[in-house]
């Protein structure tokens, strides 16, 4: 199951806050979240779910999905999520006022998403695709001009600079299109190793400096520790992700996808990514300029958030190629 959007639902009494996945025109909750919502033991919720399928009230395949989540041990686990139909059915069986409140909130949220969000997102994707194609065509035309027209020195230098600036980016895009992108030109020496405590201190500093809700950086479980452990996995005594760039790219990926915090997951992932690069001395060029621009950082984080689990390897390669030694 691809996680398209995460919303936060808070019960009317304000005592329970739950992260809700919004996807495929419905909402999804895990067994743990449903138990929190109804204030019931997981065994009780499991029994109701089993009865719903046993009595053929709902077809399991159409209302249950699995999402890959990294555990505290660094391993990937498949967690079951149940859609709004299941949640409503459980609510009727439990006769819970909380269930009714959640149903009203979910239906209102879905209506807003379908009437506003889809149109906006679709328009943005179309605009980005159009801009990328225009950039490709522009650089191609500039190349043709360089070959066919006699230019004075200033004109030639100006065109050459534009072509040179974008050649590497277009080369990355071409390799991506042809699925031949590789990890190369990386930094082997790791100066700084990120730990759970240093990361949490950095996140706290981020919240204190820029402000944020009480939920910002609040851990929901131990999955954040798992994300950090995952980038230092070894096999045969060797790191699975040997270079700084590979560790940084996987850090951005795991923290973005695992949704370990009640609020601020994308901001925390992007911050830790650049913080890790800076600690290892490769965030800036020799002239002090940023290796990765602000809008590029936003684009990479959103790209990962919207990606499918089977696209992970390609996502990592894209990120590495945009922060490696060729940049």
N, C-alpha and C positions, 0 to 999 in steps of 0.2 A: 504494500500500500504506500502510495506516495503522499507525503505530508505537504499539502499545498498551503495551509494557513493554520495558525494556532491562535485561538481566542481564549480569553480568561473569563470564566463564569464564576460569580460569587453569589452564594445563597443569600436570601433576603435578610437572614439574621446576621450576615457578615462573618459567620464563624468558619465557613468552608470555602476555599478557593480551588477551582479545578481548571486545568488546561484542557481545552476542547479542540479536537482536530476537525477542521472544516474541509470536506472533500466530496466530490461526486454529488453535489447538491444535497448533502446531508451532513450530520455531525457524528463524530465517533468518540467513544470512550472505552478505555480499557476496563478490565474487571476491577482493578484497584480503584479506579475513578468512580465507577458505578457504586461500589461499596461505600465510598466517601459521600457520594451524592445522597444516597438513601439512608446513610448512617446505619448500615447493616453489616454483619460479618460477611466476608467473601464467600464462605461456604453456603450461606443463605442465598446470596445472589447467584452463585453457581447452580444451586438446585432449581431456582426459578428459570434460569436460562435453559437448563436441561429439559425441564418440563415444557417450555415454550416450543422447543424443537420436537420433543417426543409427541406432543399433542398436535403437531403440524400446524401450529398457529402461524409460524413463519418458516421460510425455507432457509436453512443455515447458510448455504453458499451465497445467497444474495444479501445477507445482512451481517456477515462476519468477514473481516479482512485481517491480514497480518502485516505488521510493521517491524522492520529490522531495527533492533536497539542494541547498543553496546553496553554490556554489563560491567560491573566493577572489576571483574577479572580480565577485562579487555576483549572478551569473546563476544561474538554477535549472536543475539537471541531473537527469535521470532515471537512477538507479543501480539495476542489477539485483541482486536478492537471490534466493538459492536455498535451498529448504527442507531439512529433515532428510533426506528421501529421497535428494536429490542428494548431500548430504554423505556419507551412508552408502555410496552407490554409488561415490563417489570413493575412500573409504577402502578398500573391497574391492579396487579396481583398483590402488591404491598399496601395499596390504598394510601400512598404517601402524598402529602401536600407538597413536599419538596419536588416530587416527580412532576406534578402539575405545573409548578412554577418553572421548572427547567424546560418542560415542553413548550410553554408560552414563550420563554426567552429564545429557545432554539428556533421555533417557527418564525419569530420576528427577525432573528439574525439571518436565517436562510433567505427570507424574502428580500432583505436589504442587500444581501450578497448577490442574489440572482439578478436584481434589477439595477444595481449600481456597479458592484465589483467586477462582474464579468465583462461588462461593456468597457470599463476603464482599462482593465488588464489587457483585453484583446487589442484595444487601440494602441496601448503602449508597446506591445509586442510587434504590431504592424509597423509602428513608427521606427522602432529600433532596427527591424529587418530592412526597412527602406533606407535608413541612414547608412547601414553597413554596405548595402549594395551600391549606394551612391559613392561611398568612399572608394570601393573597389574600382568603379568605373572612372572616377576622377584620377586616381593614381595611374590607371592604364592609359588614359588620355595624355597625362603628363609625360609618360614614357614615350608615347608616339610622337609628341611634339619634339622631345629631345632628339629623336632619330631623324625626323623629316624637316625641321625648320632650323635655319641658321640663326643662332641667338647671340646677342652680345654677352659679355662676361657676367654682368649683373643678373640678367635674365636667366642665364644658364645656372649660375650659382643658386638662385632662388628656387628654380625647379628641382635641381639636384637635391637640395636640402629637404624639400617636401617628400620626394621619392625615398630618400635615404631614411627619413624619420619613420616612414610607414612600411618600409620593406619588410622588416622583421615581423611586425604585427600581421601583415598580410600573409607572410610565409607560415606563421603559426596557424592562421585561419585555414590556409590551404591544406596543411597537414592534418588539421582537425577534420576538415571535410572529407579527406581521403582515409581517415582513421589510421594514420601512420605517425602520429605525434609521439615523440619519445622524450624521456627525461634525460637531459644533457646539460653540460656546463654548470654544474652545481658546486656548492661549497662543502667540502668534506669535513672540515674542522668544526666541531661543535664547542663553542666557547661557553654556552649557557644551557643548563638543563632545567627545564621548567618543572616545578614540583607543585603538589596540591596546595601547600601552604603559601608559597610565593604567588601562585595564581590567584588564590582567594584574597590575599592582601592587595593585589593589583586591582581586582574587581571592586573591592571595597573603596579603594582610592578613586576609581572611576566614578562610582556612585557619589562619593563625597564631593568630588570636584564638579561634576556636571548635574548633580541632582538626580532624583529618581524615586519611584514609589518604594514602599516598604517591601514590595515583592521583587524588586530588581536585585538579581544575584542571589535570591533565596533558593537554595537547593531543594528539589522535590524528592530526590533519591540519591543514590551513590553513582549514578551514571557519569557525572563529571569526572570523578576519579578514574572511572573506566576509560574515558576519552583520553586523559593524560597518560594513563598506562599504555594505551593502545599505540601511541606514537613511538614508544620506546620498546616495542615488542622485538624479541630476538628469535632467531632460528639458527641452530648450529653455532651459537656464540656470536652471530653477526646481526646487526640491526636490520629489520625488514625495511626500514626507511632510513638509509645511512646518512643522507645529506641534510643540511639545515633546511634547505628549501622543501625537501620531501616531508620532513617532520612538521614544518610550518603549514604546508598545504593540508596535511592530514589533520592537524590541530584545528584548522579552520573548518574542515569538513565534519569532523566528529562533533565538535561543539555546536555547530549549526544544526546538524541533523538530529542530535540526541535530545534536544529540548530539555536540558537538565535543570533549568531554572524556571521559576514561576513567571518571570518577566525579564525581557532584555536579552534573549538568547542570541539574536543576530548581532546586536551591538557588542555583546560580550565576546562572541566568536571573532568578530572583526578586530576588536581591540586587542585580544590576546594574540592574534595573528601578527599584527604589526609590532606589538610589544615584544614578542618572541624574536622577530627579525631584528629589531633594534638592539636587543640584548646580545644578539650574536653578530652585531656589527655589519649587517647587510641590508638595512632598511633604506639607507641613503647612498647616492652616488658619491664619488670622490669630491665633486664640487658642492656637496651639501644638498642637492635637490632630491626630492622624493623619488624612490624607485617605482613606487606604485601610487598613482594619483587617487584623490578622494573618490571620484566617480568610478574609477576602476575597482576600488575596494568594495564599494556598494554593489557594483555589477557582479563581482565574483561571489560575494556572499549570497545575493539573491539567486544567482545561477545555481549555486549548490543547494540552496533551500528548495528550489523548484525541480531539482534533478531527481531521477529515479535511482533506486539502489544499484541497479546493474550498470549505471553510468559512472560509478565512483572512480574507477581507474582513469577514465578519460578526464573527469573533472580535476583530478589530482595533477595529471599531465599538463592541463591548461594552466593551472595556477603556477606550477613549477616553472613553466616556460615564460611566464610573465614576470617572474622575480629572480630568474637565474642570472648568471654572470654575463650573459649576452645583452642584458638590459642596462 
